[in-house]
Structure formats: structure tokens, C-alpha cells
Amino acid sequence: MSKTSDILRKIIAFIIEETGLKPFQVENTVELLKEGATVPFIARYRKERTGELDEVEIRTVEERLGYFTELEERKVTVLKSIEEQGKLTPELRARIEGSRQKTEVEDLYLPYKPKRRTKATIARERGLEPLADIMAAQELSSGTPEEAALPFVDPAREVPDAAAALEGAGHILAERLADDADARAFVRRLTWDDGIFSSRVASDKKEAVTKFEMYYDHREPLKSVPSHRMLAMRRGEKEEVLLLAVEAPVAEIHAGLRARLVTRESIFRPLLERVAEDAYKRLIAPSIEVELRLEAKKLADEAAIRVFAQNLRNLLLAPPAGGKRVLGIDPGLRTGSKLAAVDGTGRFLEHVTIYPHTGEGRVAGARKELLRLVETHDIEMIAVGNGTAGREVEQFAKETLAEAGKRVPVVMVSEAGASVYSASDIAREEFPELDLTVRGAISIARRLQDPLAELVKIDPKSIGVGQYQHDVDQKALKKSLDDVVESCVNFVGVDLNTASWALLSYVSGVGPSLAKAIVARRDGEGPFASRRGLLKVPRFGEKAFEQAAGFLRIRGGAHPLDNTAVHPERYPVVEAMAADLGVSLAQLAADPALAARIDLKRYVTEAVGLPTLRDIVEELKKPGRDPREEFKTAAFRDDIRELSDLKEGMVLQGVVTNVTAFGAFVDIGVHQDGLVHVSHLATRYIKDPNEAVRAGEVVKVKVLAVDGARKRISLSIREATEGEAPRPKGERPPREERGSGGLDLAKLEKAGFRVKKK
């Protein structure tokens, strides 16, 4: 990287030290990012240059590159400001330039930062800074502070006596201490390490019954507050139910600050000790508390966003039913259920509305319409939205099909976000003439066929798989979720000739504008015959082609490798392999056994190494195969449809709908998801719920408790599967986390569950 600027070299050095990655890995990754390469492209097609870094490592480099770039830009501004004041010393410059934290830079800048008029400013205007210097020097060992202050008494300048002079000088010293970067770092560190985060109920809410009752009198170490509790308490504060505070170790802080200010015995010692305490109480504590509350919020946001991102990834990569003809049903009672049929590619065919639950006279007609659609369009699966009336419609469909002797699977599908899609610009573009509810039924059908292709049309925040998603940093959340969608789309690959522009927009190097141009070209001139045909799309240049081509598939195209993840830039290598085996390219792409005979070492060059060659051979063994798992569905019990049907001890099948830091929510077919506490997720002790289950997974659960009044269901995966997967030896949870069956009964009871006590 000979042309790399000094600042960029410095940033790269910071990243290398912070991440522990090898210099060439960071240097080449940064260079690729600067050239506009996307993370999926770098991870998949530039393994030799990055030393086989995965997407997580590359995104870490990307994130730190952004952070340190902002930091260096801020340093330039700060140094310029201090220099213009004529106060920039070589030592201060070196310290600012060497800083790796934004907080430290701001602390160093604080004494030189333009301030509003303070008590210290007023004291300086009254000529008391020399007295402050005398006090700070601590050289007087005889006499009294009042005697030392007498020369500075000046009624004309509003300093009527020695006491006023000493008070003003003390304000100057307090501000100096509060502006000292090392003193602030000391207070910040001690408060973070030993501080307590407390929550109490607002005085006018003491008798109120709210969802924040467990936090009416709550205290725990600041640095270890779990994400979900921090966000819950902050929401309680926002709703004016809770009062939050950081309780710092004041005695230790006072002692530390006094030691920094009082360096020797002098007549000013008692006064300086009071100045240190004043500096903390009046100037340092309020700002440090704000900082640390923001830091705790940031950490909570990051944890919540990680959970959201993992849930979204699992949902997007849920197994697809594939190209089957599906009848989607958006269930409803009063307004009827909307039925929409789609073909194997998701193309809309027909829709009707039925009313099987609004009077006996309409049931027969509803059955007739359902069967007509199934027969007319040769329906292979029925997808029923899991919202209101979902179980009733599911049962109606099963009974109707059984009476007619038709074996068509009926599957419950999450309709989270379907209403958002129905009213979106994308839905209006696709089906301008259809009602919102019909669009919803189409979306439900398509979700069964391919969850990824349909869910990318919806704002990820509307899919409902996070915790406190409206409380976290929205910019950070959007960036994380967009990264997840991009990663999933490129991991699976996209059919160039059938994908919507919404799906194409997430392909590496494409984006919304080029995606729409691709669809327009496809609609106007027919399907693409080869990947190279992309270069005929307006504004689709060589750079975009390099980034996108490997992730786009053309089934039955002119080139055998266009339906694989082999990048066009490596076609000559595969052609050489085929020639050496004495077969055609088409034969090599069609016969996995041939790929197993390839001697990779023969094809290693400076440009193509073993990592790329291994990927090529693996792709030849399974060309065009979907990397997602095989499709399967949960079998909800027909006799369990309402909360009242549940009994303690029942073992049921369900689908994980959401994973949080405290457990997982599971749909068991009663319109109300049950909670599996983290202690009941697995037969072994875990800290991260995502280690045990993932969103969209079919699981077996045991009903532990049912609270009909509060509509709460407590479930256990551990107890339902204990006999199937015993806990490995030595992996028991700590005693304080085991409680009774692993549950904290007191917390459950406080949360509203009925607890059976022995």
C-alpha cells in the first residue's frame, strides 16, 4: 500500500493492534473496502488477499476503520482549535495524536473548549486567578488563607472580603480539576467498575400496576446490567414511571481527587479538600453520570442489536418450501379470510374471500371456494397466516381437504410484517389493483415458498424478531440489519431471471437503482441468457459486474457455470480443469464425481490460491444447490387452539418466533407465544440463548405454567427433551441460577405467573 496516507497507515496500525489480525490481512481488507468492494464479495472471492477472513472479521475491520477515521478527523479539528488559541504544546499534541478513544480526545480538549460563562469565568474576570495559582502551589505553611487572600479583596470588582476571594479562587481550581483528563478518566473508571445502577418508582406511581413493577426498587452493578433490563428500565424512565440513577463510590472518588489536588502540607489543605469535593459534586459527577449512562445504553443497544441480527439471520435463512404451487390465506373473522393462489415461481393467479366463521349458511360456500382454488390451480401446499383466526382457518382447511379426500399440507406461517408489506410502495408496484388484505395473502404464500425472497421486501424492524427495537440506536440498528440481509442474500444467491428488484438490490454491488434497471431490462427484452448480459443494463459497468456476478444465478443458461457460485473471472481455471480431465465444461459441471478427481495444486498461481480452488471444487460438487436446510413444519395439535386448552405438563411442538437475552418465545398454536426462560432452553447450561435455538426452528416444549388472566405461558424445552439429550457431565448451571428446576420462582411470581409452592 505504497500510496497509503500517513493517517491511513496510522489507522491500520491501530486496527492491527486492536484486532490481533495479521498486517497483510488488515492492509488488504482496508484497500479492498476503499476500492468499493462489499463485505460478501471480499469474504467469498478475495480469500487469498485477506488470509481467508470471514464476514464477521471483515465487518469488524470495516467498523473500526470508520471509527478511527472519524477519530482522526476529530483530532485535526481539536488540534487546530488549540493551536489557534496559542496553547498547543508538543506534549499535548503527542498525547492527542496518540489517543485511540474519542472520550480521551474530548477530555484533553475540555480545558480549551469554548465554554459558557461559569463561576470560574466570573472569578477570573474579578482578578482571582493569581490567588488560585498561589493556592495550587501550596507553598505557604504559615498564616491563614484569609491573610493570603486579602490583597485580592476589591469591592469594586465584587470581591467584598477574603472569604469571597477564596471562594472565587476555589471555583477556578475546581474547574481546572474537572477539566483534567486524568482526573476525569479516574472518576469514569472507578464509577464504571464499582458504581451501582438504581431504579425506583416515581412518587406518583407507587400504587400503580405497571409492567415495570419489578424495577420499582432495583439496584445492581452498573457494568453488568443485562441489555434487556437496561432497556426496560430506560423505557420505564421515558414513560415517567421510573427514576434512574448511577450511584458512584463517592468516598473513594473524593479520596482520589483530594490526593490529586493536595500534593503537600500547606495552609490551604482543608480548603483544597473541599474544592476537590465541590469539583466532583458540581462539575464532574453530573457529566460522568450522563456519559456512563450513555455508555451503558450503548452496550445494551449493541447486545440487543446482536440478538435482533441473529434472529433476523435465522428467519431469513429459514428453509424454503421451494417452487410449489401455494394457496396463501390471510385469516379473518368478521371481514372474512382472503385466499390467494400463486404458481411455483410466486406469480399471482387468483384470489377470493370466504366467510367460514360468520354464520352456518356461509360455511358450505367457503368449503366450495377453497376446494375450487385447490383443484383449479393444482395447489400443492396451503399457507395460513398465524394471526387472528389463524388456528380456526387452519382447522377449517384441514377438515375441508380431509372430507374431499385431498392430501394437501396445511402450514402455519408467521405473518409478522405482512401488513407493513401490504401497504408498502413495493406491494403497490407489484399489485396496484389489489386490496391490501389480498396482497397480504400473496405475501404469506410466497413466504412459504421462499422466506428470504419475500421478507427482504419488508423493513427488517417490522418483522418483529427483536427486543426493545424501538428503544435502541436506530441508525446502528438499520446498519446491522441491512448488513444481515445483504449477507443472507449473497450467501444463498439470487436467480437473476425471477428475483424481484427488492431482492436484487441486496446483491453485492447492485443497490436499488441498478436492481430496478435489471428488472426493466428483463421485462423489456426477456430473461438473461448469461451473466455477461448484465453489462448491457444501463449503468451496469465492469466494477458492478465484478462485485455482483458470482452471487447471481441463471438456470439453464448458455454457460454451465452461470448457475453456480463460481465467479466469471475464474471460468478459465475451470475450463482448464475440464480440458485436463478430457471432458466438456458441461460434463464437469454436471458430474460431482469428476470434481473429486481434480488435483488442485496444478492450478495454483499468484492470482488463484488453494482457498479459491477449494471453493470452486466444492461448488462443482453441488452446482446451484440451495445452502439452506431442508424444509419442515411444526405439527400443532388440533385439539389445542386456545389458551384455555393448555394444561400444565403437556408436551407440544412449536416454532421459535423470537430469541431474546432472557429466553425464547415459541408459537404453539394458541394465538399467544409462550416464553422459554433461558434456564429452560437446553439440557446444558448456556449464557447465549442463540446457542440453543434460533428463530424459525421447530422445537418440542413442555407447558410449565399458564396464566390466563395475563395471557402468559411458561414453557420448557429442557424438560421436554431431557431424555433425548442428557446434559454433558460437568455442565450444570451454578446453584444460584438453578433455583427450582432452573427457574427463579420469585421473579416468575412477580411477573404474574401462578407458582405452585411445595
C-alpha positions in Angstrom: 0.0 0.0 0.0 2.7 2.4 -1.1 0.2 5.3 -1.7 -1.5 4.9 1.6 -1.5 8.2 3.5 0.2 8.6 6.8 -3.1 8.9 8.6 -4.4 5.7 7.0 -1.2 3.9 7.9 -1.7 5.0 11.5 -5.4 3.8 11.4 -4.3 0.4 10.0 -1.7 0.1 12.8 -4.4 0.8 15.4 -6.7 -1.9 13.8 -3.9 -4.5 13.7 -3.1 -4.0 17.4 -6.7 -4.0 18.4 -7.9 -7.0 16.4 -4.8 -9.1 16.5 -5.1 -9.8 12.8 -2.0 -10.0 10.6 -0.8 -6.8 9.0 -1.4 -8.1 5.4 -4.9 -9.1 6.3 -5.8 -5.6 7.6 -3.9 -3.7 4.9 -5.5 -5.7 2.0 -9.0 -5.6 3.6 -8.8 -1.9 4.0 -7.6 -1.4 0.5 -10.5 -3.6 -0.9 -13.0 -1.6 1.2 -11.6 1.7 0.0 -11.9 0.4 -3.6 -15.6 -0.1 -3.0 -15.7 -3.9 -2.6 -18.5 -5.2 -0.5 -18.0 -7.5 2.6 -19.7 -10.6 1.0 -17.6 -10.2 -2.2 -14.3 -9.8 -0.2 -15.2 -12.8 2.1 -16.1 -15.1 -0.8 -13.9 -14.1 -3.7 -10.8 -12.5 -2.2 -9.7 -15.1 0.3 -6.1 -15.1 -0.8 -5.7 -11.3 -0.2 -7.4 -11.4 3.2 -6.0 -14.6 4.5 -9.5 -16.2 4.5 -11.1 -13.7 6.8 -14.8 -14.4 7.3 -17.6 -11.8 7.1 -17.5 -11.1 10.8 -13.8 -10.3 10.8 -14.1 -8.1 7.7 -17.1 -6.2 9.1 -15.0 -5.7 12.3 -12.2 -4.1 10.2 -14.8 -2.0 8.4 -16.4 -0.8 11.6 -13.0 0.1 13.2 -11.9 1.8 10.0 -14.9 4.0 10.3 -14.4 4.7 14.0 -10.7 5.6 13.7 -11.3 7.7 10.5 -13.8 9.8 12.5 -11.4 9.9 15.4 -8.5 11.2 13.3 -10.8 13.8 11.7 -11.8 15.0 15.1 -8.2 15.2 16.2 -7.5 17.6 13.3 -10.3 19.9 14.4 -9.2 19.8 18.1 -5.5 20.4 17.4 -6.4 23.3 15.1 -8.6 24.9 17.7 -6.0 24.6 20.5 -3.3 25.9 18.2 -5.3 28.9 17.2 -5.5 29.7 21.0 -1.7 29.6 21.2 -1.9 26.9 23.8 -0.8 23.8 21.9 2.4 22.3 23.5 4.4 19.4 22.0 3.4 17.2 24.9 -0.3 17.9 24.4 -0.1 17.4 20.6 1.7 14.0 21.1 -1.0 12.9 23.6 -3.9 13.9 21.4 -2.3 12.3 18.3 -1.6 9.1 20.1 -5.1 8.7 21.5 -7.3 5.8 20.4 -10.5 6.8 22.1 -12.9 9.6 21.3 -13.6 10.1 25.0 -9.9 10.7 25.7 -9.6 13.3 22.9 -12.6 15.1 24.3 -11.2 15.1 27.8 -7.9 16.5 26.6 -9.8 19.2 24.6 -12.1 20.2 27.5 -9.8 22.9 29.1 -9.6 24.6 25.7 -13.1 24.1 24.6 -15.2 27.3 24.4 -17.4 27.4 27.4 -20.5 29.3 28.5 -19.9 31.8 31.4 -19.2 29.8 34.6 -18.4 30.6 38.2 -14.7 30.1 37.3 -15.0 32.5 34.4 -16.5 35.2 36.7 -13.8 34.6 39.2 -11.1 35.2 36.5 -12.9 38.4 35.4 -12.6 39.5 39.1 -8.8 39.0 39.1 -8.7 35.9 41.3 -6.6 33.6 39.0 -3.3 34.7 40.7 -4.8 33.7 44.1 -5.9 30.3 42.6 -2.2 29.8 41.5 -0.9 30.6 45.0 -3.4 28.1 46.5 -2.4 25.5 43.9 1.3 26.0 44.5 0.7 25.0 48.2 3.9 26.8 49.3 2.6 28.8 52.3 2.9 26.9 55.6 2.2 29.8 58.0 -0.5 32.3 58.4 -4.1 31.8 57.3 -5.8 31.5 53.9 -7.7 34.7 54.7 -4.5 36.6 55.1 -3.2 35.3 51.8 -6.5 36.4 50.1 -6.5 40.0 51.5 -4.6 41.5 48.6 -7.3 40.3 46.2 -10.2 41.9 48.0 -11.7 44.6 45.8 -15.3 45.7 46.4 -15.3 47.5 43.0 -14.8 44.1 41.3 -17.4 42.4 43.5 -14.9 40.8 45.8 -16.0 42.3 49.2 -13.9 40.2 51.5 -11.3 37.4 51.9 -14.0 34.7 52.0 -15.4 35.8 48.6 -11.8 35.9 47.2 -11.1 32.3 48.4 -14.5 31.1 47.2 -13.8 32.5 43.7 -10.3 31.1 43.6 -11.7 27.7 44.7 -14.1 27.8 41.7 -11.2 28.3 39.4 -9.3 25.3 40.9 -12.5 23.2 40.8 -12.8 23.8 37.1 -9.2 23.0 36.5 -9.6 19.7 38.3 -12.8 19.0 36.5 -11.1 19.7 33.1 -8.1 17.5 33.9 -8.2 14.5 31.5 -6.5 12.1 34.0 -8.9 13.1 36.9 -11.9 12.5 34.7 -10.5 9.2 33.5 -10.0 8.2 37.1 -13.6 9.1 38.1 -15.0 7.5 35.0 -13.2 4.2 35.5 -14.0 3.9 39.2 -17.7 4.7 38.7 -17.9 2.2 35.9 -16.1 -0.5 37.9 -17.8 0.0 41.2 -20.9 2.1 40.5 -24.5 0.9 41.1 -27.3 1.4 38.7 -30.5 2.1 40.6 -34.2 2.3 39.7 -37.0 3.4 41.9 -40.7 4.2 41.2 -41.8 7.8 40.8 -43.7 9.1 43.8 -46.9 9.5 41.9 -46.8 5.9 40.5 -46.1 4.0 43.7 -49.6 2.4 43.8 -49.8 2.0 40.0 -49.8 -1.5 38.5 -47.4 -1.4 35.5 -45.1 -3.7 33.6 -42.2 -2.1 35.4 -43.1 -3.3 38.9 -40.0 -5.4 39.2 -37.9 -2.2 38.9 -39.8 -0.2 41.5 -36.8 -0.8 43.9 -34.0 -2.2 41.9 -30.2 -2.0 42.2 -27.3 -3.8 40.5 -23.7 -3.2 39.4 -23.6 -0.7 36.5 -21.2 -2.6 34.4 -23.1 -5.8 34.4 -26.7 -4.7 33.8 -28.1 -7.1 31.1 -29.2 -5.5 27.9 -32.9 -6.3 28.3 -33.1 -4.9 31.8 -31.2 -1.7 30.9 -33.5 -1.1 28.0 -36.6 -1.9 30.1 -35.6 0.5 32.8 -34.9 3.2 30.4 -38.3 2.7 28.8 -39.8 3.0 32.3 -38.0 6.2 32.8 -39.2 7.5 29.4 -42.8 6.7 30.4 -42.2 8.6 33.7 -42.8 5.5 35.8 -39.2 5.0 37.0 -36.4 7.3 38.3 -32.9 6.0 37.3 -29.6 7.0 38.8 -25.9 5.9 38.9 -24.7 5.6 42.5 -20.9 6.2 42.4 -18.4 5.1 45.1 -18.2 8.7 46.4 -15.8 8.1 49.3 -13.2 6.5 47.1 -13.6 9.2 44.4 -13.3 12.0 47.0 -10.1 10.4 48.3 -8.6 10.1 44.9 -9.4 13.6 43.8 -8.1 15.1 47.1 -4.9 13.2 46.5 -4.6 14.7 43.1 -5.2 18.3 44.3 -3.4 18.2 47.6 0.2 17.5 47.0 1.8 18.8 50.2 1.0 20.3 53.6 0.0 23.9 53.5 -2.4 26.4 55.0 -4.8 25.7 52.1 -5.1 22.0 52.7 -8.7 22.0 54.2 -9.8 24.4 51.6 -8.4 22.4 48.7 -10.0 19.2 50.1 -13.4 21.0 50.0 -12.6 22.2 46.4 -11.9 18.6 45.3 -15.3 17.5 46.7 -17.0 20.5 45.1 -15.4 19.8 41.7 -16.7 16.3 41.8 -20.2 17.1 43.0 -20.9 20.2 40.9 -18.8 19.6 37.8 -17.5 16.0 37.3 -20.3 13.8 38.7 -23.2 15.1 36.5 -21.3 14.8 33.3 -19.7 11.5 34.1 -23.1 10.0 35.1 -24.5 11.2 31.7 -21.5 9.7 29.9 -21.7 6.3 31.7 -25.5 6.1 31.3 -25.0 6.7 27.6 -22.2 4.1 27.6 -24.4 1.5 29.3 -27.2 2.3 26.9 -24.8 1.9 24.0 -23.6 -1.5 25.3 -27.2 -2.5 25.8 -28.1 -1.4 22.3 -25.2 -3.4 20.9 -26.3 -6.5 22.7 -29.9 -6.1 21.7 -28.9 -5.4 18.1 -26.8 -8.5 18.0 -29.8 -10.6 19.2 -32.0 -8.9 16.6 -29.5 -9.5 13.9 -29.1 -13.2 14.8 -32.8 -13.7 14.9 -33.2 -12.0 11.5 -30.5 -14.1 10.0 -32.1 -17.3 11.2 -35.5 -16.2 9.9 -34.2 -15.1 6.5 -32.3 -18.4 6.2 -35.3 -20.5 7.2 -35.7 -23.5 4.9 -37.9 -22.7 1.8 -40.7 -25.0 0.7 -39.4 -24.3 -2.8 -41.2 -23.9 -6.2 -44.5 -25.4 -5.1 -48.0 -24.0 -6.1 -49.3 -22.5 -2.9 -52.6 -21.1 -1.6 -52.0 -18.3 0.9 -54.7 -17.5 3.4 -54.8 -14.2 5.4 -57.3 -15.3 8.1 -60.1 -13.1 9.4 -63.4 -13.5 11.3 -65.7 -10.6 10.6 -64.1 -9.4 7.4 -63.5 -12.9 6.1 -60.4 -14.8 5.1 -58.5 -13.7 1.9 -57.3 -16.6 -0.3 -54.6 -16.0 -2.9 -53.1 -18.7 -5.2 -49.6 -18.4 -6.6 -47.7 -20.6 -9.0 -44.3 -22.2 -8.4 -42.5 -19.0 -9.2 -44.7 -16.9 -6.9 -46.8 -15.4 -9.7 -50.2 -14.4 -8.6 -53.1 -16.4 -10.1 -56.4 -15.7 -8.4 -58.0 -14.6 -5.2 -61.3 -14.9 -3.3 -62.7 -14.0 0.1 -64.5 -16.6 2.2 -66.5 -16.3 5.4 -66.4 -19.7 7.2 -66.9 -18.2 10.6 -69.8 -15.7 10.1 -72.8 -18.0 10.1 -73.7 -21.6 9.2 -75.1 -20.5 5.8 -71.7 -19.4 4.5 -69.6 -22.4 5.5 -70.7 -24.6 2.6 -69.8 -21.8 0.2 -66.5 -21.3 1.8 -65.6 -25.0 1.5 -66.6 -25.0 -2.1 -64.4 -22.0 -3.0 -61.4 -23.4 -1.1 -61.7 -26.7 -3.0 -62.2 -25.0 -6.3 -59.0 -23.0 -5.9 -57.1 -26.1 -4.9 -58.3 -28.1 -7.9 -58.2 -25.2 -10.5 -54.6 -24.3 -9.7 -53.4 -27.8 -8.6 -52.3 -26.4 -5.2 -49.6 -28.4 -3.5 -49.5 -26.6 -0.1 -51.6 -24.2 1.8 -50.0 -21.4 3.9 -52.2 -19.9 6.7 -51.1 -16.7 8.5 -50.7 -17.2 12.2 -52.6 -14.1 13.3 -56.2 -13.7 14.5 -58.4 -16.7 13.5 -55.3 -18.5 12.1 -55.9 -21.7 14.0 -59.6 -21.7 13.2 -58.9 -21.2 9.5 -56.2 -23.9 9.7 -58.6 -26.4 11.2 -61.3 -25.4 8.6 -58.9 -26.0 5.7 -57.8 -29.4 7.1 -61.3 -30.6 7.7 -62.4 -29.4 4.2 -59.5 -31.2 2.5 -60.0 -34.4 4.5 -63.7 -34.6 3.7 -62.8 -34.2 0.0 -60.0 -36.8 0.2 -57.3 -34.4 -0.7 -53.8 -34.7 0.8 -52.5 -31.1 0.7 -50.3 -30.0 3.6 -51.6 -27.0 5.6 -48.8 -25.0 7.2 -49.0 -22.1 9.6 -46.8 -19.2 8.5 -45.7 -16.2 10.5 -47.4 -13.1 9.2 -45.3 -10.6 11.1 -44.8 -7.6 8.9 -47.2 -8.8 6.3 -49.5 -5.7 6.9 -46.4 -3.5 6.5 -45.6 -5.1 3.2 -49.3 -4.8 2.0 -49.3 -1.1 2.4 -45.7 -0.5 1.1 -44.6 1.0 -2.2 -43.2 -2.3 -3.3 -46.6 -4.0 -2.8 -48.4 -1.2 -4.7 -45.9 -1.6 -7.5 -46.4 -5.4 -7.7 -50.2 -5.4 -7.3 -51.7 -1.9 -7.8 -55.2 -3.2 -8.5 -55.4 -5.5 -5.4 -56.7 -4.8 -1.9 -54.2 -4.6 1.0 -55.5 -7.9 2.5 -55.1 -9.8 -0.8 -51.5 -8.6 -1.0 -51.1 -9.9 2.5 -52.3 -13.4 1.4 -50.0 -13.4 -1.5 -47.1 -12.5 0.8 -48.0 -15.3 3.2 -48.0 -17.8 0.3 -44.6 -16.6 -1.0 -43.1 -16.7 2.5 -43.7 -20.4 2.5 -42.1 -20.8 -0.9 -39.0 -18.7 -0.1 -38.9 -16.7 3.2 -35.7 -14.8 2.1 -37.1 -13.6 -1.2 -40.3 -12.3 0.4 -39.0 -10.9 3.7 -36.4 -8.6 2.0 -39.4 -6.5 0.8 -40.1 -5.5 4.4 -38.3 -3.2 6.7 -36.4 -5.6 8.9 -37.6 -3.7 12.0 -41.2 -4.6 11.1 -40.6 -8.4 11.2 -40.8 -8.4 15.0 -37.8 -10.6 16.0 -36.0 -8.2 18.3 -36.2 -6.9 21.9 -36.9 -3.2 22.6 -36.2 -2.5 18.9 -37.7 1.0 19.1 -35.5 1.9 22.1 -32.1 1.2 20.6 -30.0 3.4 18.4 -32.0 3.4 15.1 -29.0 4.2 12.9 -26.9 1.4 14.3 -29.9 -1.0 14.1 -30.5 -0.2 10.5 -26.9 -0.7 9.6 -26.7 -4.0 11.4 -29.9 -5.4 9.9 -29.1 -4.2 6.4 -25.7 -6.0 6.8 -27.6 -9.2 7.8 -29.9 -9.0 4.8 -27.0 -8.4 2.5 -25.1 -11.3 4.0 -28.0 -13.7 3.7 -29.0 -12.8 0.2 -25.4 -13.3 -1.1 -24.9 -16.4 0.9 -27.9 -18.1 -0.8 -27.5 -16.5 -4.2 -30.2 -15.0 -6.4 -31.9 -16.2 -9.5 -31.3 -13.3 -12.0 -34.4 -14.1 -14.1 -37.0 -14.4 -11.3 -35.9 -12.2 -8.4 -37.8 -9.1 -7.5 -35.9 -5.8 -7.6 -36.1 -5.7 -3.8 -34.1 -9.0 -3.6 -31.7 -8.0 -6.3 -31.0 -4.7 -4.5 -29.2 -6.6 -1.8 -26.9 -8.4 -4.2 -23.2 -7.3 -3.8 -22.6 -4.2 -5.9 -26.1 -3.7 -7.1 -28.4 -1.5 -4.9 -32.0 -0.3 -5.6 -31.3 1.8 -8.7 -29.4 -1.0 -10.6 -31.8 -3.6 -9.4 -34.7 -1.7 -11.0 -32.7 -1.3 -14.2 -32.1 -5.1 -14.3 -35.8 -5.8 -13.9 -36.7 -3.3 -16.5 -34.2 -4.8 -19.0 -35.5 -8.3 -18.1 -39.2 -7.2 -18.6 -38.4 -5.5 -21.9 -36.1 -8.0 -23.6 -36.8 -11.3 -21.8 -34.7 -13.4 -19.5 -30.9 -13.1 -19.3 -29.2 -15.8 -21.3 -25.9 -15.3 -19.5 -24.2 -13.3 -16.7 -22.4 -11.2 -19.2 -25.8 -9.9 -20.4 -25.8 -7.7 -17.3 -23.2 -5.5 -18.9 -26.0 -4.4 -21.4 -28.0 -3.0 -18.5 -27.7 0.8 -18.4 -25.1 2.0 -15.8 -24.1 -1.6 -15.0 -20.3 -1.4 -15.5 -17.4 -3.7 -15.0 -17.0 -2.8 -11.4 -20.6 -3.7 -10.6 -20.3 -6.9 -12.6 -17.2 -7.9 -10.7 -19.0 -7.4 -7.4 -22.3 -9.0 -8.4 -21.8 -11.7 -10.9 -20.8 -14.5 -8.6 -23.9 -14.1 -6.5 -26.4 -14.2 -9.4 -27.6 -17.5 -10.9 -29.0 -18.3 -14.4 -30.8 -21.6 -14.5 -30.5 -23.3 -17.9 -28.3 -20.5 -19.3 -25.8 -20.7 -22.1 -22.8 -21.1 -19.8 -22.9 -24.2 -17.4 -21.1 -22.2 -14.7 -23.7 -19.3 -14.7 -25.8 -21.4 -12.3 -23.0 -21.8 -9.8 -21.2 -19.6 -7.3 -18.0 -19.8 -9.4 -17.1 -16.2 -10.4 -16.8 -15.5 -14.1 -13.2 -14.3 -13.5 -12.4 -17.9 -12.7 -14.1 -19.6 -15.6 -10.8 -20.1 -17.4 -9.5 -22.1 -14.5 -12.5 -24.4 -14.6 -12.2 -24.7 -18.4 -8.6 -25.8 -17.9 -9.7 -28.4 -15.3 -12.3 -29.8 -17.7 -9.7 -30.0 -20.5 -7.2 -31.8 -18.3 -9.9 -34.3 -17.4 -10.8 -34.8 -21.0 -14.4 -33.7 -20.6 -16.6 -30.8 -21.6 -17.3 -27.9 -19.2 -21.0 -29.0 -19.2 -20.0 -32.6 -18.2 -17.7 -31.3 -15.4 -20.5 -29.1 -14.0 -23.0 -31.9 -14.1 -20.9 -34.8 -12.6 -19.7 -34.3 -9.0 -17.5 -37.4 -9.3 -15.4 -35.6 -11.8 -14.7 -32.7 -9.5 -13.3 -35.1 -6.9 -10.6 -36.1 -9.3 -9.1 -32.6 -9.7 -5.6 -32.1 -8.4 -5.9 -28.5 -7.1 -2.1 -27.9 -6.7 -1.8 -28.0 -10.5 -3.9 -24.8 -10.8 -2.3 -22.6 -8.1 -1.0 -19.3 -9.4 -0.1 -15.9 -7.9 -3.7 -14.8 -8.6 -5.5 -18.0 -7.6 -4.7 -19.9 -4.5 -5.9 -23.0 -2.8 -8.8 -21.3 -0.9 -10.4 -20.2 -4.1 -9.7 -23.5 -5.8 -11.2 -25.4 -2.9 -14.4 -23.3 -3.2 -14.6 -23.9 -6.9 -14.4 -27.7 -6.5 -17.0 -27.7 -3.7 -19.3 -25.7 -5.9 -18.8 -28.2 -8.8 -19.8 -31.0 -6.5 -23.2 -29.3 -5.7 -23.8 -26.7 -8.5 -26.7 -24.4 -7.8 -27.8 -26.2 -4.7 -29.6 -24.1 -2.1 -27.4 -23.9 1.1 -30.4 -23.6 3.4 -31.6 -26.6 5.4 -34.4 -28.9 4.4 -37.9 -27.6 4.8 -40.0 -28.9 7.7 -43.0 -27.6 9.7 -44.4 -27.8 13.2 -47.4 -30.1 13.8 -49.7 -28.2 16.0 -52.2 -30.3 17.9 -55.7 -30.0 16.5 -57.3 -30.0 20.0 -55.1 -27.1 21.2 -56.3 -23.8 19.8 -56.9 -21.5 22.7 -55.0 -20.6 25.9 -57.7 -22.4 27.9 -56.9 -25.7 26.1 -53.4 -25.8 27.6 -52.7 -27.8 30.7 -49.5 -28.0 32.8 -47.3 -30.9 31.8 -48.4 -31.0 28.1 -45.6 -31.7 25.6 -46.2 -29.9 22.3 -44.5 -28.9 19.1 -43.9 -25.2 18.3 -42.0 -22.7 16.3 -39.5 -20.3 17.8 -40.7 -16.8 16.8 -38.2 -14.7 18.7 -35.0 -15.1 20.7 -34.1 -12.6 23.4 -31.3 -12.3 26.0 -33.6 -13.8 28.7 -35.1 -16.7 26.6 -37.1 -17.6 23.6 -40.7 -17.1 22.5 -42.5 -20.1 20.9 -45.7 -20.3 18.9 -47.6 -23.4 20.0 -50.8 -22.5 18.1 -52.9 -20.6 20.6 -52.5 -17.0 19.4 -50.2 -16.2 22.3 -46.5 -17.1 22.2 -45.1 -18.9 25.3 -41.8 -18.0 26.9 -39.0 -20.5 27.4 -36.8 -18.9 30.1 -33.0 -19.1 29.2 -32.6 -21.6 32.0 -35.0 -23.9 30.3 -33.7 -23.7 26.7 -31.2 -26.6 26.8 -30.2 -29.6 28.7 -26.8 -27.9 29.4 -26.1 -24.5 30.9 -25.9 -21.7 28.4 -25.5 -17.9 28.5 -26.5 -17.0 25.0 -30.0 -18.3 24.0 -28.9 -18.4 20.4 -26.6 -21.3 21.3 -29.7 -23.4 22.0 -32.4 -22.3 19.5 -32.9 -20.0 16.5 -35.9 -18.1 15.1 -38.0 -20.2 12.8 -36.8 -23.5 14.4 -39.3 -26.3 15.1 -39.0 -27.4 18.8 -40.6 -29.6 21.3 -41.8 -27.8 24.5 -43.4 -28.7 27.8 -46.0 -26.5 29.4 -44.9 -25.4 32.9 -47.5 -22.8 33.8 -50.4 -21.0 32.2 -51.7 -17.6 33.4 -55.0 -17.0 31.5 -55.6 -13.6 33.1 -52.3 -12.1 31.9 -52.1 -14.3 28.8 -48.7 -15.7 29.8 -47.4 -19.2 29.1 -44.2 -20.6 30.6 -42.6 -23.4 28.6 -39.5 -25.6 28.8 -37.5 -27.1 26.0 -35.2 -28.7 28.5 -37.8 -30.7 30.3 -39.5 -31.7 27.0 -36.2 -33.1 25.6 -34.3 -34.2 28.7 -34.5 -37.9 27.9 -33.3 -37.3 24.3 -30.2 -35.2 25.0 -28.8 -35.6 28.6 -26.6 -32.8 29.9 -22.9 -33.5 29.4 -21.0 -34.2 32.6 -19.7 -31.1 34.4 -22.1 -28.7 32.6 -24.5 -27.9 35.4 -25.6 -24.3 35.9 -24.4 -22.5 39.1 -26.6 -23.2 42.2 -27.8 -19.6 42.2 -29.0 -19.9 38.7 -30.6 -23.4 39.1 -33.3 -22.5 41.7 -36.3 -24.8 41.3 -35.9 -26.6 38.0 -33.7 -23.7 36.8 -36.4 -21.1 37.2 -36.3 -18.1 39.5 -39.8 -18.7 41.1 -39.8 -15.3 42.9 -39.3 -13.4 39.6 -41.9 -15.6 37.8 -44.4 -14.9 40.6 -43.6 -11.2 40.5 -44.1 -11.2 36.7 -47.6 -12.6 37.1 -47.2 -16.3 36.8 -49.0 -18.6 39.2 -46.3 -20.5 41.1 -47.0 -23.8 42.8 -45.1 -23.8 46.1 -44.1 -27.0 47.9 
